[in-house]
Amino acid sequence: MSHLNERREKTCLNCNAVIHGRFCHICGQENIEPREPFKHLFAHFVFDLFHFDGKFFSTMKALLLKPGFLSQEHLKGRRADYLHPIRLYIFTSAFFFLFLFSVNTNKIEDKVASNPKDSVENNDLVNFERSYSSIREYDSVQAKLPNDKKDGYIIEKLTRKNLVLKEKYPDGKVLLSKLFDVFTHQYPKLLFVSLPIFAFFLFLLYARKGKYYYADHIVYTLHLYAAFFIIMFLVMCMNIAFTAVGLYDYGKGGEKNYLDGFISSGFSACVLLFYWYKSLRKFYQQSRRKTILKFSLLLMINVLIFSLLFLIFILFSFMII
């Protein structure tokens, strides 16, 4: 509730309903003077800022230190002290990918530029049919073939796109860089698409007499993904810190020392897998044996899901480049 003066008129400015009290019983708007002094506007801003920060820090603390706790609290209806799962996912994913793209700028360009002799090989990455030099030649060859020998719809589309790209980007380095850039910017969409699929398999594995609704698994997945974003952000910060003191060669190219791969791959993989297991155990309240079994099944299922999604998004990136 604000500290502004209440209007004498008892008609809601938002929905025109008759008001009994300070708030409209129809739309909930506070019946206060519409023109707000600057000091009140600033005070309102500060209140909202620190109110959000209070929720933010309590959410981050619970999310990182108590795997599965936030989802359990949401299921029990204790939600006022924490950010909503959807807001949390949007904030963490946007923050993580903005940071990821900013620190990885020009990384693929530098890598390709350091190997100019591989220009032809790089161009071959998208050469589905190297015997065609143009779309006109391809159409001419296809027109002479019987119907049962002609390329199918998908092969035809890919071949045509390949020939267009070969004409548009004669230099394989430029094409590879462009394809990589387009694909990396599809990561947020890929993860967003995978979210309901992952939740569906949770729904199948934990279908215990209607104890959990599909929406409950969505909430758990949102919290899990948000935690993964924060953990990976912290890992990247560790890599950058090691770079600053000369112990790591993060994003600089050249020879890499023994820390390369351990911090960014091995350590983070162990942390993510451990967090995932603990969150399953906490939220679904099953025995260690059942949790390990279902965790292993989910791990295999996710490898298949992400492999398929990666293939789809690579093809999609290729078609929109």
N, C-alpha and C positions, 0 to 999 in steps of 0.2 A: 504494500500500500504506500502511495506517495504522500508527501506532506503538503501538497497544494490545497488551496481552498476549494471546498465543495461548492458546486453550483447551486444556486437557489432554485433554478428550474428543475422540475422532477421528470423531465422527458429525456430519454437517452439520446445523445447526439449520434450514436451509431445506428440504432435500430428503431428509434422513436417510441420505444416502449415506456410505459409509466414506471418510474423507479420508486421503490420503497427502501430507502437506505442509501449507502454510499456507492454500491455496485448494482449494475443492472442484472436482474435475475434471468434475463433472456440471453444476452450475449456476454455478460461478465465485465463489460467495460466500466471503468471507474468514472463516476460523475463529477469531474473536476473541471476547472476553467481550462478551455482549450489553448489559450496563449500562456506559454510557460516561460518564466524568467530564466535568464542564462544561468544563474547560480543553481536553480533547481535542475535545469537540463544537465549541467556539469555534475551535480551531485548524483543524479540518476545514472549517468554514465559510469561514475566511479563505483556506485553500488553494484551495478550489473557486472562490471569488470571483475570486482573482487568476489562477487557471488559466483561467477563462472569459474574463477581461479580456485575457489574453495572446492567446488565440485570436481574441477579438473585434477587437482593434486590428490584428492582423496580417491578419485577413480584410478589415476595412474599408480598410486601406491598399492591399491587392492589388486589391480590388473597384473602388475609385475611380480608382486610378492606373494600373492595368494591365487594361484592358478585355479580357475573354475569358480572362485568365490563370487565374483560379480554376477555370473549367470545364475548361480544359486540364489543370491539375494534378489535378483530380478524375478525369479520364479516364485519367491516367497512374498513378493509385493513390496519389498523394501527398496524403493527406487529414488526417493527424494534427494538423497545425499550423493547420487552418482549421475554422470552424464548418461543420456539415453544411448543404447547400443548403436543405433543408426548414426547419431551425431558423432559418437566416438569413432566409428568406422570411417566416416567421411573425413573427419579431422585428421586421424592418424594416417590414412592412405594418402590424402592430399599432401600432407607434410612430408611423408616419407618419399613419395615419388618426385616432389619438387626438389628435395634434397638430393635424391639419387641422380636426377637428370642434371642438376647443377654441378655436381662433383665429377660426373662422367662425361662432361661436354668434350666433344672432339676426340674421345678416346679411340674410337674405331678408325677415325680419319688418320690419327697419328700412327696407329698400328699398320694400316694399309700403306700409308705414305712411306713407312720405313722399309717396305718390301716392294719397290717399284717393279722388280723383275717378275712379280707374281701377277701382273696386270692381266695377262691373258688367262691365267688360271682362275683368277677372281671372276672374270667375265664368264667363264665356263660354268660357274655355279648356277646360272639361270639358263643355260643352253640345253633345252630339252631336245632340240633337233638341230644339229649344227649344219645340216646340209642345205637348209633354207637360208637365203640371203635377204628375202623380203616377203611381205604378206602377199604381194601379187604372185610371186613364184609359188608360195604355199597353196594359194587358191587354185592356181593353174594345175598343180600336181594333184590336188584333191579332186578337182573336177574330172580328171581322167580316170580316177579309180572307181570300181564298182561300189555300190552302196555298202556292201558288207566289209569292204576294205578301208573305207574312209574312217578318219579319226572320230571318236565319240565326242559328245558335247563338251565334257570336261577337258579332254586332251586338246580339243580344238581351241577352247578359250585360253588355256595355258600357253599353247604354242603361239597363238596370235599375240598374247600379251608379251611373251618372250621376245618376239620379233620387233614389237613396238619399242620395248626397252632397249634392245640392241641398237636400234636406230637413234633413240633419244639419248642414250648414254653409251657412246662407243668405248669410253674408258671404263674398264671393269672396276677400277678403284672407286670411281664416283658412284657407280651403280650399287656396289656392295655397301658403301657408306650410307647411301640413301635408303636401301632396303633395311639395313640394321637400325637406322634412325626411326623409320616408320614402325618397325616391329617393336622396338623398345617402348614406344609411346602407346602400344596396344596392351602393355602389361596391366595397367589398372582395369581395363575392360576384361581381360582374361581372368583376373582374380575375381572380379565382380560376377562374371558368368559362372565361375566355379563354385561360388558361395552357396547358392541354392542346391546345386548338385551334391556337394559335400553334405549339406544338411539333410538331404533326402536319404543318403546312405546311413547317416546317423539315425534317422527315423526308422529305417529297416532293422538296424542292429539293436536298437534299444526300444523296440515295440513291446513294452511290458504292460499289457492290460490297460492301455490308454493313459498311462501315468504321464507321458510327455506328448504334447502336441507338436506338430511340425514347426510351429512358430517358436517353441522352446529351443528346438535344435538350431533354428536360424539365429536366435539370440546368442546361443553358445558359440556358433560359428563366427558371428560378428566380433565377439570378444576375443576369440582365438586369433582371428586375422589381425585385429588391432594390436594384440600382444606381439605377434610376429613382426608387424611393422616397427614397433618400438624397439624390439630386440635387435632387429637388423639395423635400425638407425644407430643404436648404441655401438654395435659391432663396427659399423663404418666410421663412427667417431673414434673408436679405438685405433682403427687402421690409420686414420689421419693423424692421430696423436703420435703413433709410432713413426709415421713419416716425418713429423716435425722434429723428432729427436734422432732421426737417421737410422732407425731400426727396421723400417719397412719402406717398400717402394710402391706404395699404393697409387695407382693411376699415373705413374710417371714413365712406364716403359723401361727397357733396359733389363739388366740382370736383377733377379729377385733373390733375396736371402732366405734363410730357413723359416722365417716367420710367414712367408708368402704361402697362402693356402691353409695354414693352421688357424690363424685368427679368422680369416674371411670365410673359410669353408668348414674345416674340422670342428673348431670350437663352436661356431654358430650352429652347426648342424646338431651337435650334442645338446646344446642349450635348448634349441627349438623342439627337439624330440622329447627331451625330459619334461619341458613345460607342457607339451601336448599330452603326454601320459598323465602327469599330475592333474591337469585340468579335467581329463576324462574321469579319473578316479574320484575327484572331488565332486564334480557336478552330478554324475550318474550314480554315485554311491554303490558301486559294485566291488566285489572282491578283487584282490590283486591278480589272481589267476585269470578271471574273466576279463578284466581290464587289459591285461597284456595280450590276451588272445584277440580281443576286438581292436586293440590298438594296432596289432600286426596286420589284421585284415584291412583296416582303414588305410594303413600305410601302403599296402599293395594296391588297393583300389585307387588311391590318390595318384600313384605313379601312372596308372593306366589313364585316369581322367586327364591329368595334366599333359601326358604325352599326346593324347588325342587333341586336347585343346591347343597345345602348342602347334601341332600340325595344321589345324584349322586356321589359327591366327597367322601362321607363316604364309599360308596360301592367301589368306585375306589381305595381308600386308603386301604380298606380291601383286595382287590384283588392283590395289588402290594406289600403288606407288606412282 
